[in-house]
């Protein structure tokens, strides 16, 4: 579709598509952060620095999406020529604000991942220095990126008021200076994501942990490599910052990929912490199944609970004082309960022995005669 004015520009609107992607990813990340906090407060009862950092990152991520939504409300995602001046300025202003929170929101999750690895893997002092230095540098570079972005024009209103630049009321630097620095920021962020994703695999190999847990943790923590890939893709979209003539349309892919990188980092930081939650769910499902078995077993006659109903089918000496307990439907509840307890413990270290003792009393003919005479 073309513009009715005949200038040949597309009238497509990327705003709804951008909102769908950003809100969907942010909602998934928000649910996982909530589940993580539930695990740490309700099940483990142990909040750590990584939990506070990932909550802070989620807070900035939500603000990033909210401010982007406001910019779309004023026309961001459409071509600048199709917007009235007041709406264009508001769309660009809220987009500028959203970029600030977007840069912060993809830097903080790396600090949370570093804190999580420090808690799970107990690294050496050298490893801690490397890890915190890399993640700290990401935060410092991101902060410098924000300063460079806000000082691009003097006064700052020139960023979201193109007419001030055209009239000479505002002076702006060459946009490629910001693009080159942002590319360095994104490339270094991708490198740190890749380091945080591959580091756990080397450490877990030397830990005394089951192979299943090693693979699960390595895979979960390795999701940071996906964040590294998204950071690289985001770098390819930075060129949209150079299109100042159509700033409400050209930078939409950059906003989307910034949101993708942010939420992938948050999701990668949350998944390794959700194992207790999954164990709790599976345990509840197992207990529910056992309750059903117990309910069915209670429908049998109460006398069968002691094996009397099926005593005729077992071997008993006519003068036996001790009777072997015979397992029947009435004893299912107790047996099932024992089996459930054993199932929840590692059976390789447990051996159960059921010992049955039967005492018999034999009487001679003389003793019987003496009993009759008395």
PEMOBEL-V389722 format. One record per residue. N is the residue number from 1. RES is the residue in three letters. SS is DSSP state (H for helix, E for strand, L for the rest). PSI is psi in degrees with one decimal (999 if undefined). D_CENTER is the distance of its C-alpha to the mean C-alpha in Angstrom with 2 decimals. Layout:
# PEMOBEL-V389722
N:RES:SS:PSI:D_CENTER
N:RES:SS:PSI:D_CENTER
This chain:
# PEMOBEL-V389722
1:UNK:L:142.5:41.10
2:UNK:E:165.1:43.08
3:UNK:L:138.1:44.00
4:UNK:L:-18.1:47.04
5:UNK:L:-11.3:48.66
6:UNK:L:10.0:49.09
7:UNK:L:-5.1:47.30
8:UNK:L:1.5:45.32
9:UNK:L:145.6:41.87
10:UNK:E:143.4:39.09
11:UNK:L:16.5:38.24
12:UNK:L:151.6:34.76
13:UNK:L:114.8:32.06
14:UNK:L:-3.9:28.59
15:UNK:H:-51.9:27.33
16:UNK:H:-40.8:26.18
17:UNK:H:-41.5:24.34
18:UNK:H:-42.7:22.61
19:UNK:H:-39.9:21.63
20:UNK:H:-44.9:20.30
21:UNK:H:-46.8:17.95
22:UNK:H:-44.4:16.83
23:UNK:H:-34.3:16.37
24:UNK:H:-49.5:14.58
25:UNK:H:-41.8:11.86
26:UNK:H:-35.3:11.77
27:UNK:H:-43.4:11.67
28:UNK:H:-46.9:8.60
29:UNK:H:-40.0:6.79
30:UNK:H:-41.9:8.93
31:UNK:H:-41.7:8.23
32:UNK:H:-37.5:4.58
33:UNK:H:-41.0:6.37
34:UNK:H:-41.9:9.19
35:UNK:H:-39.1:7.97
36:UNK:H:-46.7:7.08
37:UNK:H:-33.5:10.53
38:UNK:H:-41.5:12.05
39:UNK:H:-46.2:11.46
40:UNK:H:-30.6:12.89
41:UNK:H:-36.9:15.69
42:UNK:H:-39.0:16.75
43:UNK:H:-55.8:16.21
44:UNK:L:-23.7:16.32
45:UNK:L:49.8:18.05
46:UNK:L:88.9:17.22
47:UNK:L:139.2:15.68
48:UNK:L:-179.9:15.72
49:UNK:H:-34.5:16.15
50:UNK:H:-34.2:12.65
51:UNK:H:-42.8:11.53
52:UNK:H:-38.4:14.39
53:UNK:H:-41.5:13.76
54:UNK:H:-31.2:10.24
55:UNK:H:-40.8:11.88
56:UNK:H:-42.2:14.79
57:UNK:H:-39.7:13.04
58:UNK:H:-36.0:11.64
59:UNK:H:-48.2:15.24
60:UNK:H:-33.7:16.82
61:UNK:H:-39.5:14.69
62:UNK:H:-41.2:15.93
63:UNK:H:-38.4:19.40
64:UNK:H:-45.6:19.26
65:UNK:H:-39.5:18.84
66:UNK:H:-46.5:21.39
67:UNK:H:-34.8:23.95
68:UNK:H:-36.3:23.54
69:UNK:H:-40.3:24.25
70:UNK:H:-40.4:27.34
71:UNK:H:-36.9:28.52
72:UNK:H:-35.3:28.27
73:UNK:H:-35.4:30.29
74:UNK:L:1.3:33.04
75:UNK:L:1.3:33.07
76:UNK:L:137.5:30.50
77:UNK:L:-12.8:29.89
78:UNK:L:165.1:33.63
79:UNK:L:142.5:36.42
80:UNK:H:-33.2:37.87
81:UNK:H:-15.9:41.36
82:UNK:H:-0.5:40.51
83:UNK:L:145.3:39.51
84:UNK:L:159.3:41.97
85:UNK:H:-42.7:42.11
86:UNK:H:-42.8:40.63
87:UNK:H:-37.2:37.58
88:UNK:H:-42.6:37.10
89:UNK:H:-41.8:37.18
90:UNK:H:-38.6:34.67
91:UNK:H:-43.8:32.30
92:UNK:H:-35.9:32.58
93:UNK:H:-47.2:32.32
94:UNK:H:-28.8:29.05
95:UNK:H:-38.5:27.74
96:UNK:H:-44.8:28.79
97:UNK:H:-41.3:26.94
98:UNK:H:-34.9:23.72
99:UNK:H:-37.7:24.02
100:UNK:H:-49.1:24.19
101:UNK:H:-29.8:20.92
102:UNK:H:-41.1:19.36
103:UNK:H:-41.7:20.54
104:UNK:H:-40.2:19.27
105:UNK:H:-23.6:15.77
106:UNK:H:-6.9:15.20
107:UNK:H:-39.7:16.94
108:UNK:H:-39.0:15.26
109:UNK:H:-27.4:11.70
110:UNK:H:-35.7:13.77
111:UNK:H:-38.2:15.32
112:UNK:H:-40.4:12.15
113:UNK:H:-40.3:11.31
114:UNK:H:-42.6:15.00
115:UNK:H:-37.3:15.00
116:UNK:H:-44.1:12.26
117:UNK:H:-36.2:14.40
118:UNK:H:-33.7:17.41
119:UNK:H:-42.2:16.37
120:UNK:H:-40.0:15.42
121:UNK:H:-11.9:18.08
122:UNK:L:63.2:20.90
123:UNK:L:164.4:22.21
124:UNK:L:170.8:25.87
125:UNK:H:-39.2:27.30
126:UNK:H:-43.8:27.79
127:UNK:H:-38.1:24.22
128:UNK:H:-42.5:23.10
129:UNK:H:-44.2:25.63
130:UNK:H:-45.7:24.50
131:UNK:H:-49.6:20.80
132:UNK:H:-29.6:21.50
133:UNK:H:-44.6:24.30
134:UNK:H:-48.3:22.32
135:UNK:H:-34.0:19.52
136:UNK:H:-37.1:22.34
137:UNK:H:-36.0:24.30
138:UNK:H:-44.8:21.55
139:UNK:H:-40.9:21.64
140:UNK:H:-42.9:25.45
141:UNK:H:-38.0:25.83
142:UNK:H:-40.4:23.61
143:UNK:H:-41.6:25.84
144:UNK:H:-35.1:28.90
145:UNK:H:-41.4:27.72
146:UNK:H:-43.8:27.56
147:UNK:H:-43.8:31.05
148:UNK:H:-36.6:32.43
149:UNK:H:-43.5:31.17
150:UNK:H:-22.6:32.66
151:UNK:L:16.2:35.93
152:UNK:L:-35.3:36.39
153:UNK:E:147.9:39.08
154:UNK:E:118.2:41.69
155:UNK:L:171.9:41.54
156:UNK:H:-20.8:37.82
157:UNK:H:-19.2:38.77
158:UNK:H:-19.9:39.79
159:UNK:H:-38.6:36.17
160:UNK:L:9.1:36.06
161:UNK:L:86.3:39.84
162:UNK:H:-31.3:41.17
163:UNK:H:-28.4:44.68
164:UNK:H:-36.6:44.90
165:UNK:H:-42.1:44.40
166:UNK:H:-35.9:46.91
167:UNK:H:-8.6:49.46
168:UNK:L:4.7:49.08
169:UNK:L:-16.5:47.88
170:UNK:L:144.3:44.68
171:UNK:E:133.2:44.28
172:UNK:E:148.3:41.14
173:UNK:L:169.1:40.36
174:UNK:L:126.0:39.97
175:UNK:H:-22.2:36.45
176:UNK:H:-19.2:36.05
177:UNK:H:-47.1:35.87
178:UNK:H:-39.0:32.60
179:UNK:H:-44.1:31.41
180:UNK:H:-42.7:32.20
181:UNK:H:-41.0:30.49
182:UNK:H:-33.4:27.33
183:UNK:H:-42.6:27.43
184:UNK:H:-41.4:27.68
185:UNK:H:-46.2:24.76
186:UNK:H:-38.9:22.58
187:UNK:H:-42.6:23.95
188:UNK:H:-37.5:23.38
189:UNK:H:-40.9:19.78
190:UNK:H:-39.7:19.33
191:UNK:H:-43.0:21.13
192:UNK:H:-40.0:18.96
193:UNK:H:-42.3:15.74
194:UNK:H:-38.5:17.64
195:UNK:H:-46.1:18.85
196:UNK:H:-23.9:15.55
197:UNK:H:-35.1:14.43
198:UNK:H:-24.7:17.77
199:UNK:H:-44.5:18.60
200:UNK:H:-35.0:16.60
201:UNK:H:-39.1:18.44
202:UNK:H:-37.2:21.77
203:UNK:H:-43.0:21.10
204:UNK:H:-24.8:19.76
205:UNK:L:-27.6:22.91
206:UNK:L:1.9:25.08
207:UNK:L:151.9:23.33
208:UNK:L:88.5:24.69
209:UNK:L:149.2:21.84
210:UNK:L:151.0:21.94
211:UNK:H:-36.8:21.56
212:UNK:H:-43.3:18.97
213:UNK:H:-35.2:16.64
214:UNK:H:-46.7:17.53
215:UNK:H:-42.6:16.70
216:UNK:H:-46.8:13.36
217:UNK:H:-40.6:12.27
218:UNK:H:-40.7:14.06
219:UNK:H:-44.4:12.47
220:UNK:H:-47.6:8.82
221:UNK:H:-20.8:10.02
222:UNK:L:-5.6:12.32
223:UNK:L:-16.0:10.05
224:UNK:H:-23.0:11.51
225:UNK:H:-29.9:14.66
226:UNK:H:-39.5:13.62
227:UNK:H:-36.8:13.30
228:UNK:H:-40.5:16.72
229:UNK:H:-41.4:18.12
230:UNK:H:-33.1:17.23
231:UNK:H:-37.5:18.80
232:UNK:H:-42.9:21.88
233:UNK:H:-39.7:22.15
234:UNK:H:-37.0:21.93
235:UNK:H:-32.5:24.82
236:UNK:H:-15.5:26.94
237:UNK:L:-1.1:26.67
238:UNK:H:-19.3:27.97
239:UNK:H:-19.7:31.49
240:UNK:H:-21.0:31.16
241:UNK:H:-20.5:31.79
242:UNK:H:-18.0:35.32
243:UNK:L:74.7:36.19
244:UNK:H:-17.4:37.30
245:UNK:H:-19.1:39.58
246:UNK:H:53.4:36.76
247:UNK:H:-22.5:33.93
248:UNK:H:-7.9:32.51
249:UNK:H:-38.0:32.01
250:UNK:H:-27.0:31.70
251:UNK:L:6.6:28.51
252:UNK:H:-47.5:26.36
253:UNK:H:-33.7:24.66
254:UNK:H:-42.6:23.90
255:UNK:H:-43.2:22.16
256:UNK:H:-47.6:20.07
257:UNK:H:-26.5:18.99
258:UNK:H:-41.3:18.30
259:UNK:H:-39.7:15.85
260:UNK:H:-46.4:14.26
261:UNK:H:-43.2:14.02
262:UNK:H:-49.8:12.58
263:UNK:H:-32.0:9.67
264:UNK:H:-39.3:8.99
265:UNK:H:-43.5:9.09
266:UNK:H:-44.9:6.69
267:UNK:H:-42.5:3.99
268:UNK:H:-31.6:5.67
269:UNK:H:-23.1:5.87
270:UNK:H:-35.9:2.99
271:UNK:H:-44.2:3.32
272:UNK:H:-19.6:6.85
273:UNK:H:-2.8:7.19
274:UNK:H:2.2:6.92
275:UNK:H:-43.7:10.14
276:UNK:H:-33.8:12.50
277:UNK:H:-42.6:11.36
278:UNK:H:-40.5:12.09
279:UNK:H:-39.8:15.23
280:UNK:H:-41.9:16.26
281:UNK:H:-45.4:16.11
282:UNK:H:-37.4:18.08
283:UNK:H:-41.6:20.48
284:UNK:H:-40.5:21.17
285:UNK:H:-39.1:21.91
286:UNK:H:-41.8:24.18
287:UNK:H:-37.1:26.00
288:UNK:H:-41.4:26.57
289:UNK:H:-39.9:28.14
290:UNK:H:-34.1:30.33
291:UNK:H:-35.3:31.53
292:UNK:H:-39.9:32.76
293:UNK:H:-42.2:34.70
294:UNK:H:-36.1:36.22
295:UNK:H:-40.9:37.29
296:UNK:H:-37.4:39.08
297:UNK:H:-26.0:40.79
298:UNK:L:-7.3:42.16
299:UNK:L:-13.7:44.23
300:UNK:L:165.7:46.67
301:UNK:L:140.6:49.84
302:UNK:H:-30.2:49.44
303:UNK:H:-24.1:52.16
304:UNK:H:-14.6:50.14
305:UNK:H:-30.7:47.74
306:UNK:H:8.3:50.29
307:UNK:L:6.4:51.20
308:UNK:L:-31.7:54.62
309:UNK:L:-29.3:54.28
310:UNK:L:17.2:53.90
311:UNK:H:-30.1:56.20
312:UNK:H:-20.9:58.94
313:UNK:H:-1.5:56.85
314:UNK:L:163.0:56.58
315:UNK:L:125.1:59.28
316:UNK:L:136.4:60.97
317:UNK:L:139.7:64.24
318:UNK:L:-22.2:66.72
319:UNK:L:23.4:67.18
320:UNK:E:133.5:63.61
321:UNK:L:-33.4:62.52
322:UNK:L:132.9:58.89
323:UNK:L:133.1:57.11
324:UNK:L:135.3:54.13
325:UNK:L:127.9:51.17
326:UNK:L:132.1:50.52
327:UNK:L:126.5:47.04
328:UNK:L:-174.7:46.96
329:UNK:H:-30.9:44.84
330:UNK:H:-25.5:45.45
331:UNK:H:8.7:43.76
332:UNK:H:-37.9:40.61
333:UNK:H:-47.7:38.72
334:UNK:H:-40.7:39.39
335:UNK:H:-42.2:38.77
336:UNK:H:-37.7:35.50
337:UNK:H:-42.9:34.36
338:UNK:H:-41.8:35.34
339:UNK:H:-37.4:33.63
340:UNK:H:-40.9:30.34
341:UNK:H:-42.2:30.61
342:UNK:H:-32.2:31.40
343:UNK:H:-28.7:28.56
344:UNK:L:-5.0:26.06
345:UNK:L:152.3:27.75
346:UNK:L:112.0:28.14
347:UNK:H:-15.2:31.39
348:UNK:H:-19.9:32.43
349:UNK:H:11.2:33.49
350:UNK:L:135.4:35.28
351:UNK:L:123.4:38.63
352:UNK:L:133.0:40.07
353:UNK:L:122.2:43.86
354:UNK:L:116.8:45.66
355:UNK:L:125.5:49.27
356:UNK:L:127.6:51.94
357:UNK:L:127.2:55.35
358:UNK:L:125.6:58.42
359:UNK:L:135.0:61.72
360:UNK:E:147.5:64.98
361:UNK:L:118.3:68.37
362:UNK:L:137.8:71.50
363:UNK:L:134.9:74.86
364:UNK:L:169.2:78.23
365:UNK:H:-37.0:81.26
366:UNK:H:-38.6:83.17
367:UNK:H:-33.8:80.40
368:UNK:H:-39.7:80.29
369:UNK:H:-40.3:84.11
370:UNK:H:-34.9:83.97
371:UNK:H:-37.2:81.37
372:UNK:H:-37.4:83.62
373:UNK:H:-30.4:86.69
374:UNK:L:999:84.93
